[in-house]
Every structure is written in C-alpha cells, then in structure tokens.
Amino acid sequence: MLNPNLQVNLTGPGGSFFNNLNNVSLNQVPDVTVKAAWDPRLGPYKLHVEGWALYRQLLDRFNSANHSYDTGSFGGHVFAELIPKTLDLQLYGAHGVLGRFTATPFPDAAVAQDGTVLPLSITAAAVGLIWHATPSLDVYSYAGLEKAKANFANVGTVPFGYGNPLYNNTGCFTENTPAASCNGNTKEVRQVTAGVYDTLYQGNYGTLKAGVQYSYTQRIAFAGVGGAPKTDDNVVMTQIRYYPF
C-alpha cells in the first residue's frame, strides 16, 4: 500500500469561498494552453481547422520532498462541409497526459511507492457525420475512443501504478465482488452513437425542439491476475427543449 506520508492534495483551508470538506490540488503552476485556428473557404465549402497544445505539471509530496513531472499534450479538430448545407464531417484527435480532460474520465497519473509521479499517456480520437436532412431536422452519428498506456512500478512482488499486470482481477467476473479482488484499471473506452434532432415548432411563442439518441459503449480493462475484464452498455436518451425567446 502507499505510504501515509504521500500527499497528492490537501484539505481545503475553510473560510472565504473554500469548503474544508473538499480537497485542494497540490499543483503549483496552472495548466497552460495555446491554440491556433484557421477558417478557409474552398469554393462553396466551409472548412475549420484548429490545433492546440497543453502544458501541465503534476506534483506530489513525499517524506518532506516534492516530486514534479512536466507534461505536454497536443491535439486538433477539423470541421468540413462535404456537401454545402447538407452533410458535415468532424474529426478530432489528441494525445498526451489528458487525464481529467477526457470523457471517460481517466486519472492524470499514478504514483510509485516512493512518491515518483507516473503520468498516464492517453490517445483519443473521434469522427462524426451530421446530415441536415431538412432545414429543421438533423441526423448525426459519431464514433470515438480513448485509450490509456500502462505506467507502473513494483517493489518486490508488491504492485503499484496503473495497468499493472500483477493487480488482482479474479473477482471482476462475479457480481458484487469486494473491490480488493477487482482492480480492473480501465484501458480503453469506445463508443458509437447516432440520433436525430428536430425543430417541432418555431414561431411567435418560441421554439420547441426534440431528439432521440442511441449509444453503444464498451469498457475494456488492463489484463491482471485472473484476466482482462470488459463490459458494454446500450443507452437510449430522449430530450424535449422549449426556448421561449
């Protein structure tokens, strides 16, 4: 188990706008993002291209000493009209220590027994198509994934880190198993989704919109002692929105 002298956050100081029931990050510098975007027009076709880079420093404190790790991430997004005012394409990709910026969400890092920061590299990608079937009806579909790279360290036979093959997964295949026998660190999450969104009414009394969406999601864990657990889920969601103005 981790040494009790390891600190990755602090209890809120209380007073002012701080709540002493919440934890406060130990980060000593803020995240820094730079971004560039380009909006050319290729004849009748609209195109939007953007790229970004993210700097983050991860910090913990162990045995009266700080441990920090500087990280960098990058990504980009493309929006393109395949058929003007009819069919749009969206592409997205990112790589780096994305952690809490992911939809999964993944952790930012794990730690070794001596407090060494073990950052997690994440690769994320998505593609989508939006069909403007009529001026009021949109049909869309997206597919995407987020995948983590294992980073771990051992002290003898005692495993630490994330995605360690020595972790106990023997209970992951039995319902209501104690957490100690099912570590199941998430390796990858995949999803495909499709839906429709329609403007039912737009006039003097506001706008009424409605939609329905289906998604299929897979979660795959790293292999450990007992195997590599995975699961999936089917979800149908509906929505109705009224905008009075």
C-alpha positions in Angstrom: 0.0 0.0 0.0 1.1 3.6 -0.4 3.0 5.3 2.3 0.8 7.6 4.5 3.4 10.4 4.0 2.4 10.7 0.4 0.3 13.8 -0.4 -1.4 14.5 -3.7 -3.9 17.0 -2.4 -4.7 19.0 0.8 -7.8 19.5 2.8 -9.4 22.9 2.0 -8.5 25.6 4.5 -12.1 26.7 5.1 -13.3 30.3 5.3 -13.9 32.7 2.4 -15.1 30.6 -0.5 -13.2 27.5 0.5 -15.0 24.4 1.8 -12.9 22.4 4.3 -14.8 19.3 3.3 -13.2 19.4 -0.2 -9.7 18.6 -1.3 -7.4 21.2 -3.0 -4.9 20.2 -5.7 -1.2 20.5 -4.9 -0.4 21.8 -8.4 2.0 24.8 -8.1 1.5 26.1 -11.6 -1.7 26.4 -13.7 -2.4 24.5 -16.9 -1.2 26.4 -20.0 -2.9 26.1 -23.3 -2.1 27.5 -26.7 -4.4 27.2 -29.7 -4.5 28.2 -33.4 -7.5 28.1 -35.7 -7.9 28.6 -39.5 -11.2 29.1 -41.4 -10.5 29.0 -45.1 -13.2 28.6 -47.7 -12.8 26.2 -50.6 -15.3 27.5 -53.1 -18.7 26.8 -51.7 -17.3 24.5 -48.9 -16.7 25.7 -45.4 -13.6 24.4 -43.5 -12.5 24.9 -39.9 -9.1 23.6 -38.8 -7.6 24.0 -35.3 -4.7 22.7 -33.3 -3.7 23.1 -29.6 -1.0 22.2 -27.2 -1.3 21.8 -23.4 1.3 22.1 -20.7 0.7 20.6 -17.2 2.8 20.0 -14.2 1.9 17.1 -11.9 3.1 17.3 -8.3 3.0 15.3 -5.1 4.9 15.5 -1.8 6.5 12.5 -0.1 8.7 12.4 3.0 9.1 16.2 3.1 10.2 16.4 -0.5 8.3 17.5 -3.7 8.1 15.4 -6.8 7.0 17.0 -10.0 6.6 15.9 -13.6 6.3 18.3 -16.6 3.9 17.0 -19.3 2.8 18.1 -22.7 -0.3 17.2 -24.8 -1.5 18.1 -28.3 -4.5 17.7 -30.5 -6.6 19.1 -33.2 -10.1 19.3 -34.8 -11.4 19.5 -38.3 -14.9 20.5 -39.4 -15.6 20.3 -43.1 -18.7 20.6 -45.3 -18.8 17.6 -47.6 -22.0 18.8 -49.2 -22.8 22.5 -48.6 -25.6 23.0 -46.1 -26.3 19.2 -46.3 -23.5 17.0 -45.0 -20.8 17.9 -42.4 -17.7 15.9 -41.3 -16.0 16.3 -37.9 -12.6 14.8 -37.0 -10.9 15.0 -33.6 -7.6 13.6 -32.2 -5.5 14.2 -29.1 -2.5 12.6 -27.4 -0.7 13.2 -24.1 -1.4 13.4 -20.4 -5.1 14.3 -20.9 -6.4 12.7 -17.7 -9.3 14.8 -16.3 -9.8 16.4 -19.7 -11.1 13.1 -21.1 -14.7 12.0 -21.2 -14.0 8.5 -19.7 -12.6 10.0 -17.3 -9.0 8.7 -16.8 -6.8 9.7 -13.9 -4.0 12.1 -14.6 -1.3 9.9 -13.1 -0.5 7.1 -10.7 2.3 7.1 -8.1 5.1 4.7 -7.2 5.7 3.6 -3.6 8.5 6.3 -3.2 6.2 9.1 -4.5 7.5 9.2 -8.0 4.8 10.6 -10.3 3.8 8.1 -13.1 1.9 10.2 -15.7 -0.7 8.4 -17.9 -0.5 8.9 -21.7 -3.9 8.9 -23.3 -4.8 8.7 -27.0 -8.3 10.0 -28.0 -9.9 10.1 -31.4 -13.5 10.7 -32.8 -15.2 11.0 -36.1 -18.7 12.3 -36.8 -21.2 12.9 -39.7 -24.1 15.3 -39.5 -26.8 15.2 -42.2 -29.1 18.3 -42.4 -31.9 16.3 -43.8 -34.3 19.2 -43.8 -34.0 22.8 -42.6 -35.4 21.6 -39.2 -34.1 18.0 -39.0 -30.6 16.9 -38.3 -29.4 13.2 -38.3 -26.0 12.5 -36.8 -23.6 9.7 -35.9 -20.3 9.7 -34.1 -17.7 7.1 -33.2 -14.7 7.5 -30.8 -12.3 6.0 -28.4 -10.0 6.9 -25.5 -7.1 4.6 -24.7 -4.5 4.7 -21.9 -0.9 3.4 -21.8 0.0 1.5 -18.7 2.6 3.0 -16.3 3.6 1.1 -13.2 6.3 0.2 -10.8 6.8 -2.7 -8.4 8.5 -3.1 -5.0 9.4 -6.7 -5.0 6.2 -8.5 -5.6 4.0 -5.6 -4.4 2.4 -3.8 -7.5 2.0 -0.1 -7.9 0.9 2.2 -10.7 -1.8 1.9 -13.4 -2.5 -1.1 -15.6 -0.1 -3.3 -13.6 -0.4 -7.0 -14.7 0.1 -8.1 -11.1 -3.2 -6.5 -9.9 -5.9 -8.8 -8.8 -8.8 -9.1 -11.3 -10.0 -12.5 -10.1 -13.3 -11.1 -8.8 -14.1 -8.9 -11.8 -16.3 -11.6 -13.4 -18.5 -12.2 -10.3 -21.3 -9.7 -9.4 -20.9 -7.9 -6.0 -17.3 -9.0 -5.5 -15.3 -7.0 -3.0 -13.3 -4.2 -4.6 -10.0 -5.7 -3.4 -10.3 -8.6 -5.8 -11.3 -6.5 -8.8 -8.8 -3.7 -9.6 -9.8 -3.5 -13.3 -7.9 -0.4 -14.3 -9.6 1.0 -17.4 -7.5 0.6 -20.6 -9.9 1.8 -23.3 -13.4 3.1 -23.7 -15.1 3.0 -27.1 -18.5 4.4 -28.1 -20.7 4.7 -31.2 -23.8 6.9 -31.1 -26.5 8.1 -33.5 -29.5 10.3 -33.2 -32.0 12.8 -34.6 -32.8 16.3 -33.5 -35.8 18.1 -34.9 -37.4 21.5 -34.6 -41.0 20.8 -34.0 -42.2 24.4 -33.8 -40.7 27.8 -34.3 -42.9 30.9 -34.2 -44.3 33.7 -32.1 -44.5 31.5 -29.0 -40.9 30.4 -29.1 -39.1 27.2 -30.3 -39.8 23.6 -29.4 -37.1 21.0 -30.2 -37.0 17.3 -29.6 -34.5 14.5 -30.2 -33.7 10.9 -29.6 -30.2 9.3 -29.3 -28.8 5.8 -29.1 -25.3 4.9 -27.9 -23.3 1.7 -27.5 -20.3 1.9 -25.1 -17.5 -0.6 -24.4 -15.1 -0.5 -21.5 -12.0 -2.7 -21.6 -9.7 -3.1 -18.6 -6.0 -4.0 -18.5 -5.1 -7.6 -18.0 -4.3 -8.7 -14.5 -4.2 -11.8 -12.4 -7.4 -13.6 -13.4 -7.9 -12.0 -16.8 -8.9 -8.8 -18.6 -12.5 -7.8 -17.7 -14.7 -5.8 -20.1 -18.3 -4.7 -20.3 -20.7 -2.9 -22.5 -23.8 -0.8 -22.3 -26.7 0.2 -24.5 -28.4 3.6 -23.8 -31.3 5.4 -25.4 -31.9 9.0 -24.4 -34.7 11.5 -25.3 -35.0 15.2 -24.9 -37.5 18.0 -25.4 -36.5 21.6 -25.1 -38.6 24.7 -25.2 -37.0 28.1 -25.8 -39.5 30.9 -25.1 -37.4 33.7 -26.7 
